[in-house]
């Protein structure tokens, strides 16, 4: 599985990169043929100087892509929400394929 992490408008610290990498590795337990994971971490200027932390996750598997996006005040929370969505998408797809 190839993991591509991109940051937009800032440099991620090592703790954040380690956190998301560790969680992404667990995706293999839900789908065994993941080809690539693209993860985008962005700072979004909304109102005045308040910046929302936006996380986009795109998971590539043969013949299908899963995508989730979330934004909150912290990258960890945004990432966890988007990751939850990806996992439920993968589970739904597997259930449909099994049926």
OpenMM code with the backbone's topology and positions (N, CA, C; nanometers):
from openmm import Vec3, app, unit

residues = "UNK UNK UNK UNK UNK UNK UNK UNK UNK UNK UNK UNK UNK UNK UNK UNK UNK UNK UNK UNK UNK UNK UNK UNK UNK UNK UNK UNK UNK UNK UNK UNK UNK UNK UNK UNK UNK UNK UNK UNK UNK UNK UNK UNK UNK UNK UNK UNK UNK UNK UNK UNK UNK UNK UNK UNK UNK UNK UNK UNK UNK UNK UNK UNK UNK UNK UNK UNK UNK UNK UNK UNK UNK UNK UNK UNK UNK UNK UNK UNK UNK UNK UNK UNK UNK UNK UNK UNK UNK UNK UNK UNK UNK UNK UNK UNK UNK UNK UNK".split()
positions = [
    Vec3(0.0848, -0.1182, 0.0000),
    Vec3(0.0000, 0.0000, 0.0000),
    Vec3(0.0892, 0.1242, 0.0000),
    Vec3(0.0628, 0.2117, -0.0946),
    Vec3(0.1389, 0.3342, -0.1094),
    Vec3(0.0629, 0.4489, -0.0424),
    Vec3(0.1266, 0.5170, 0.0536),
    Vec3(0.0609, 0.6273, 0.1245),
    Vec3(0.1260, 0.7593, 0.0840),
    Vec3(0.0440, 0.8519, 0.0384),
    Vec3(0.0919, 0.9818, -0.0067),
    Vec3(0.0275, 1.0897, 0.0807),
    Vec3(0.1091, 1.1575, 0.1623),
    Vec3(0.0567, 1.2622, 0.2512),
    Vec3(0.1021, 1.3980, 0.1985),
    Vec3(0.0051, 1.4864, 0.1727),
    Vec3(0.0383, 1.6203, 0.1256),
    Vec3(-0.0205, 1.7240, 0.2202),
    Vec3(0.0608, 1.8253, 0.2492),
    Vec3(0.0123, 1.9347, 0.3331),
    Vec3(0.0016, 2.0598, 0.2463),
    Vec3(-0.1040, 2.1379, 0.2695),
    Vec3(-0.1277, 2.2583, 0.1911),
    Vec3(-0.1283, 2.3789, 0.2854),
    Vec3(-0.0455, 2.4772, 0.2574),
    Vec3(-0.0346, 2.6028, 0.3335),
    Vec3(0.0310, 2.5882, 0.4707),
    Vec3(0.0960, 2.4752, 0.4991),
    Vec3(0.1673, 2.4611, 0.6262),
    Vec3(0.2559, 2.3361, 0.6198),
    Vec3(0.3445, 2.3215, 0.7185),
    Vec3(0.4274, 2.2013, 0.7307),
    Vec3(0.3794, 2.1221, 0.8507),
    Vec3(0.3450, 1.9959, 0.8291),
    Vec3(0.2952, 1.9113, 0.9385),
    Vec3(0.4105, 1.8718, 1.0292),
    Vec3(0.3851, 1.8690, 1.1597),
    Vec3(0.4882, 1.8235, 1.2515),
    Vec3(0.4913, 1.6702, 1.2521),
    Vec3(0.6003, 1.6156, 1.3035),
    Vec3(0.6219, 1.4702, 1.3000),
    Vec3(0.5137, 1.3929, 1.3741),
    Vec3(0.4647, 1.4493, 1.4853),
    Vec3(0.3611, 1.3797, 1.5635),
    Vec3(0.2349, 1.3591, 1.4810),
    Vec3(0.1945, 1.4617, 1.4053),
    Vec3(0.0740, 1.4523, 1.3227),
    Vec3(0.0928, 1.3489, 1.2108),
    Vec3(0.2072, 1.3542, 1.1441),
    Vec3(0.2354, 1.2589, 1.0357),
    Vec3(0.2374, 1.1163, 1.0895),
    Vec3(0.2998, 1.0977, 1.2048),
    Vec3(0.3065, 0.9648, 1.2667),
    Vec3(0.1656, 0.9165, 1.3045),
    Vec3(0.0838, 1.0063, 1.3578),
    Vec3(-0.0528, 0.9737, 1.3992),
    Vec3(-0.1352, 0.9238, 1.2800),
    Vec3(-0.1367, 1.0012, 1.1701),
    Vec3(-0.2179, 0.9625, 1.0552),
    Vec3(-0.1620, 0.8378, 0.9864),
    Vec3(-0.0315, 0.8252, 0.9816),
    Vec3(0.0293, 0.7074, 0.9183),
    Vec3(-0.0091, 0.5809, 0.9943),
    Vec3(-0.0018, 0.5877, 1.1264),
    Vec3(-0.0352, 0.4709, 1.2096),
    Vec3(-0.1810, 0.4290, 1.1868),
    Vec3(-0.2717, 0.5273, 1.1777),
    Vec3(-0.4139, 0.4972, 1.1581),
    Vec3(-0.4408, 0.4435, 1.0172),
    Vec3(-0.3717, 0.4995, 0.9178),
    Vec3(-0.3925, 0.4554, 0.7793),
    Vec3(-0.3497, 0.3098, 0.7614),
    Vec3(-0.2433, 0.2698, 0.8318),
    Vec3(-0.1968, 0.1307, 0.8228),
    Vec3(-0.3079, 0.0326, 0.8594),
    Vec3(-0.3990, 0.0742, 0.9470),
    Vec3(-0.5069, -0.0142, 0.9932),
    Vec3(-0.6128, -0.0377, 0.8855),
    Vec3(-0.6106, 0.0412, 0.7774),
    Vec3(-0.7075, 0.0221, 0.6690),
    Vec3(-0.6950, -0.1170, 0.6066),
    Vec3(-0.5750, -0.1730, 0.6123),
    Vec3(-0.5539, -0.3061, 0.5548),
    Vec3(-0.6406, -0.4124, 0.6206),
    Vec3(-0.6854, -0.3884, 0.7431),
    Vec3(-0.7706, -0.4864, 0.8105),
    Vec3(-0.9113, -0.4875, 0.7505),
    Vec3(-0.9497, -0.3779, 0.6834),
    Vec3(-1.0837, -0.3688, 0.6256),
    Vec3(-1.0871, -0.4075, 0.4776),
    Vec3(-0.9761, -0.3831, 0.4073),
    Vec3(-0.9702, -0.4161, 0.2646),
    Vec3(-0.8281, -0.4602, 0.2330),
    Vec3(-0.8140, -0.5787, 0.1738),
    Vec3(-0.6794, -0.6320, 0.1548),
    Vec3(-0.6136, -0.5937, 0.0225),
    Vec3(-0.6855, -0.5247, -0.0655),
    Vec3(-0.6219, -0.4890, -0.1931),
    Vec3(-0.6181, -0.3369, -0.2155),
    Vec3(-0.5826, -0.2638, -0.1117),
    Vec3(-0.5693, -0.1183, -0.1239),
    Vec3(-0.4400, -0.0891, -0.2000),
    Vec3(-0.4528, -0.0144, -0.3077),
    Vec3(-0.3354, 0.0181, -0.3895),
    Vec3(-0.2642, 0.1416, -0.3369),
    Vec3(-0.3433, 0.2456, -0.3086),
    Vec3(-0.2833, 0.3736, -0.2745),
    Vec3(-0.3780, 0.4543, -0.1860),
    Vec3(-0.3211, 0.5330, -0.0953),
    Vec3(-0.4004, 0.6237, -0.0120),
    Vec3(-0.3427, 0.7644, -0.0291),
    Vec3(-0.4276, 0.8574, -0.0733),
    Vec3(-0.3873, 0.9973, -0.0817),
    Vec3(-0.4512, 1.0712, 0.0344),
    Vec3(-0.3688, 1.1419, 0.1109),
    Vec3(-0.4175, 1.2156, 0.2269),
    Vec3(-0.3757, 1.3612, 0.2125),
    Vec3(-0.4740, 1.4503, 0.2175),
    Vec3(-0.4468, 1.5929, 0.2068),
    Vec3(-0.4825, 1.6609, 0.3376),
    Vec3(-0.3865, 1.7340, 0.3932),
    Vec3(-0.4082, 1.8123, 0.5149),
    Vec3(-0.4013, 1.9589, 0.4749),
    Vec3(-0.5097, 2.0324, 0.4985),
    Vec3(-0.5154, 2.1713, 0.4533),
    Vec3(-0.5594, 2.2646, 0.5654),
    Vec3(-0.5093, 2.3875, 0.5572),
    Vec3(-0.5596, 2.4941, 0.6432),
    Vec3(-0.6565, 2.5754, 0.5595),
    Vec3(-0.7765, 2.5943, 0.6099),
    Vec3(-0.8794, 2.6653, 0.5350),
    Vec3(-0.9118, 2.7963, 0.6053),
    Vec3(-0.8888, 2.9073, 0.5380),
    Vec3(-0.9223, 3.0382, 0.5952),
    Vec3(-1.0702, 3.0645, 0.5742),
    Vec3(-1.1438, 3.0651, 0.6823),
    Vec3(-1.2875, 3.0857, 0.6687),
    Vec3(-1.3210, 3.2293, 0.7070),
    Vec3(-1.3422, 3.2541, 0.8339),
    Vec3(-1.3797, 3.3880, 0.8784),
    Vec3(-1.2626, 3.4492, 0.9554),
    Vec3(-1.2232, 3.5693, 0.9181),
    Vec3(-1.1151, 3.6426, 0.9840),
    Vec3(-0.9882, 3.5576, 0.9889),
    Vec3(-0.9403, 3.5278, 1.1105),
    Vec3(-0.8157, 3.4509, 1.1207),
    Vec3(-0.8389, 3.3103, 1.1741),
    Vec3(-0.9644, 3.2718, 1.1917),
    Vec3(-0.9927, 3.1369, 1.2393),
    Vec3(-0.9678, 3.0400, 1.1248),
    Vec3(-0.8822, 2.9433, 1.1486),
    Vec3(-0.8493, 2.8483, 1.0430),
    Vec3(-0.9071, 2.7116, 1.0767),
    Vec3(-0.9812, 2.6569, 0.9825),
    Vec3(-1.0307, 2.5207, 0.9990),
    Vec3(-0.9272, 2.4245, 0.9433),
    Vec3(-0.9168, 2.3080, 1.0075),
    Vec3(-0.8252, 2.2046, 0.9625),
    Vec3(-0.9039, 2.1061, 0.8767),
    Vec3(-0.8712, 2.1015, 0.7485),
    Vec3(-0.9441, 2.0178, 0.6531),
    Vec3(-0.8607, 1.8944, 0.6202),
    Vec3(-0.9266, 1.7792, 0.6248),
    Vec3(-0.8601, 1.6531, 0.5908),
    Vec3(-0.9397, 1.5866, 0.4796),
    Vec3(-0.8695, 1.5470, 0.3730),
    Vec3(-0.9311, 1.4721, 0.2637),
    Vec3(-0.8561, 1.3399, 0.2497),
    Vec3(-0.9311, 1.2316, 0.2439),
    Vec3(-0.8707, 1.0995, 0.2276),
    Vec3(-0.9298, 1.0353, 0.1027),
    Vec3(-0.8428, 0.9881, 0.0149),
    Vec3(-0.8867, 0.9149, -0.1043),
    Vec3(-0.8156, 0.7797, -0.1027),
    Vec3(-0.8954, 0.6733, -0.1021),
    Vec3(-0.8406, 0.5379, -0.0983),
    Vec3(-0.8680, 0.4720, -0.2332),
    Vec3(-0.7608, 0.4257, -0.2986),
    Vec3(-0.7730, 0.3616, -0.4291),
    Vec3(-0.7657, 0.2104, -0.4132),
    Vec3(-0.8693, 0.1429, -0.4595),
    Vec3(-0.8694, -0.0032, -0.4652),
    Vec3(-0.9036, -0.0399, -0.6103),
    Vec3(-0.8780, -0.1625, -0.6528),
    Vec3(-0.9095, -0.1969, -0.7914),
    Vec3(-1.0574, -0.1705, -0.8231),
    Vec3(-1.0834, -0.0992, -0.9314),
    Vec3(-1.2169, -0.0693, -0.9823),
    Vec3(-1.3017, 0.0220, -0.8943),
    Vec3(-1.2427, 0.0852, -0.7921),
    Vec3(-1.3228, 0.1735, -0.7061),
    Vec3(-1.2324, 0.2694, -0.6280),
    Vec3(-1.2853, 0.3881, -0.5989),
    Vec3(-1.2173, 0.4839, -0.5119),
    Vec3(-1.3120, 0.5217, -0.3994),
    Vec3(-1.2562, 0.5368, -0.2795),
    Vec3(-1.3337, 0.5848, -0.1656),
    Vec3(-1.2820, 0.7239, -0.1324),
    Vec3(-1.3732, 0.8148, -0.0957),
    Vec3(-1.3320, 0.9511, -0.0647),
    Vec3(-1.4086, 1.0034, 0.0549),
    Vec3(-1.3383, 1.0744, 0.1420),
    Vec3(-1.4028, 1.1394, 0.2561),
    Vec3(-1.3309, 1.2703, 0.2855),
    Vec3(-1.4086, 1.3681, 0.3315),
    Vec3(-1.3521, 1.4992, 0.3642),
    Vec3(-1.4191, 1.5481, 0.4917),
    Vec3(-1.3405, 1.6094, 0.5803),
    Vec3(-1.3979, 1.6638, 0.7025),
    Vec3(-1.3156, 1.7841, 0.7478),
    Vec3(-1.3807, 1.8764, 0.8158),
    Vec3(-1.3060, 1.9901, 0.8699),
    Vec3(-1.3568, 2.0248, 1.0089),
    Vec3(-1.2621, 2.0378, 1.1010),
    Vec3(-1.2908, 2.0799, 1.2387),
    Vec3(-1.1773, 2.1726, 1.2826),
    Vec3(-1.1691, 2.1961, 1.4110),
    Vec3(-1.0643, 2.2849, 1.4631),
    Vec3(-0.9314, 2.2130, 1.4876),
    Vec3(-0.9304, 2.0790, 1.4774),
    Vec3(-0.8031, 2.0077, 1.4934),
    Vec3(-0.7878, 1.9022, 1.3847),
    Vec3(-0.6640, 1.8804, 1.3403),
    Vec3(-0.6380, 1.7820, 1.2358),
    Vec3(-0.6742, 1.6408, 1.2808),
    Vec3(-0.6440, 1.6100, 1.4069),
    Vec3(-0.6722, 1.4760, 1.4562),
    Vec3(-0.8218, 1.4448, 1.4493),
    Vec3(-0.9034, 1.5397, 1.4934),
    Vec3(-1.0480, 1.5189, 1.4918),
    Vec3(-1.1003, 1.5088, 1.3480),
    Vec3(-1.0537, 1.5981, 1.2613),
    Vec3(-1.0941, 1.5932, 1.1203),
    Vec3(-1.0546, 1.4601, 1.0578),
    Vec3(-0.9311, 1.4170, 1.0862),
    Vec3(-0.8818, 1.2914, 1.0308),
    Vec3(-0.9647, 1.1731, 1.0803),
    Vec3(-0.9929, 1.1708, 1.2109),
    Vec3(-1.0708, 1.0602, 1.2683),
    Vec3(-1.2105, 1.0537, 1.2062),
    Vec3(-1.2747, 1.1679, 1.1874),
    Vec3(-1.4080, 1.1712, 1.1266),
    Vec3(-1.4043, 1.1206, 0.9820),
    Vec3(-1.3064, 1.1676, 0.9056),
    Vec3(-1.2941, 1.1250, 0.7660),
    Vec3(-1.2606, 0.9765, 0.7579),
    Vec3(-1.1764, 0.9310, 0.8481),
    Vec3(-1.1360, 0.7905, 0.8501),
    Vec3(-1.2563, 0.7012, 0.8813),
    Vec3(-1.3399, 0.7436, 0.9755),
    Vec3(-1.4620, 0.6696, 1.0089),
    Vec3(-1.5507, 0.6545, 0.8859),
    Vec3(-1.5621, 0.7619, 0.8097),
    Vec3(-1.6429, 0.7601, 0.6886),
    Vec3(-1.5851, 0.6627, 0.5856),
    Vec3(-1.4541, 0.6642, 0.5685),
    Vec3(-1.3878, 0.5729, 0.4735),
    Vec3(-1.4124, 0.4280, 0.5141),
    Vec3(-1.3959, 0.3985, 0.6424),
    Vec3(-1.4146, 0.2611, 0.6911),
    Vec3(-1.5580, 0.2154, 0.6663),
    Vec3(-1.6561, 0.3017, 0.6926),
    Vec3(-1.7951, 0.2612, 0.6702),
    Vec3(-1.8239, 0.2441, 0.5210),
    Vec3(-1.7618, 0.3268, 0.4360),
    Vec3(-1.7781, 0.3099, 0.2914),
    Vec3(-1.7225, 0.1755, 0.2457),
    Vec3(-1.6044, 0.1407, 0.2959),
    Vec3(-1.5412, 0.0130, 0.2593),
    Vec3(-1.6284, -0.1030, 0.3052),
    Vec3(-1.6802, -0.0946, 0.4276),
    Vec3(-1.7657, -0.2030, 0.4796),
    Vec3(-1.8936, -0.2168, 0.3967),
    Vec3(-1.9552, -0.1027, 0.3621),
    Vec3(-2.0768, -0.1070, 0.2798),
    Vec3(-2.0500, -0.1704, 0.1446),
    Vec3(-1.9384, -0.1323, 0.0824),
    Vec3(-1.9021, -0.1851, -0.0491),
    Vec3(-1.8809, -0.3370, -0.0407),
    Vec3(-1.8137, -0.3816, 0.0664),
    Vec3(-1.7880, -0.5245, 0.0832),
    Vec3(-1.9190, -0.6006, 0.1054),
    Vec3(-2.0113, -0.5428, 0.1819),
    Vec3(-2.1403, -0.6074, 0.2064),
    Vec3(-2.2200, -0.6214, 0.0765),
    Vec3(-2.2167, -0.5168, -0.0061),
    Vec3(-2.2865, -0.5227, -0.1342),
    Vec3(-2.2241, -0.6275, -0.2260),
    Vec3(-2.0915, -0.6365, -0.2249),
    Vec3(-2.0221, -0.7329, -0.3099),
    Vec3(-2.0507, -0.8755, -0.2647),
    Vec3(-2.0664, -0.8952, -0.1332),
    Vec3(-2.0916, -1.0287, -0.0785),
    Vec3(-2.2361, -1.0716, -0.1041),
    Vec3(-2.3251, -0.9746, -0.1143),
    Vec3(-2.4683, -1.0069, -0.1334),
    Vec3(-2.5001, -1.0503, -0.2748),
] * unit.nanometer
topology = app.Topology()
chain = topology.addChain("A")
for resn in residues:
    res = topology.addResidue(resn, chain)
    for name in ("N", "CA", "C"):
        topology.addAtom(name, app.Element.getBySymbol(name[0]), res)
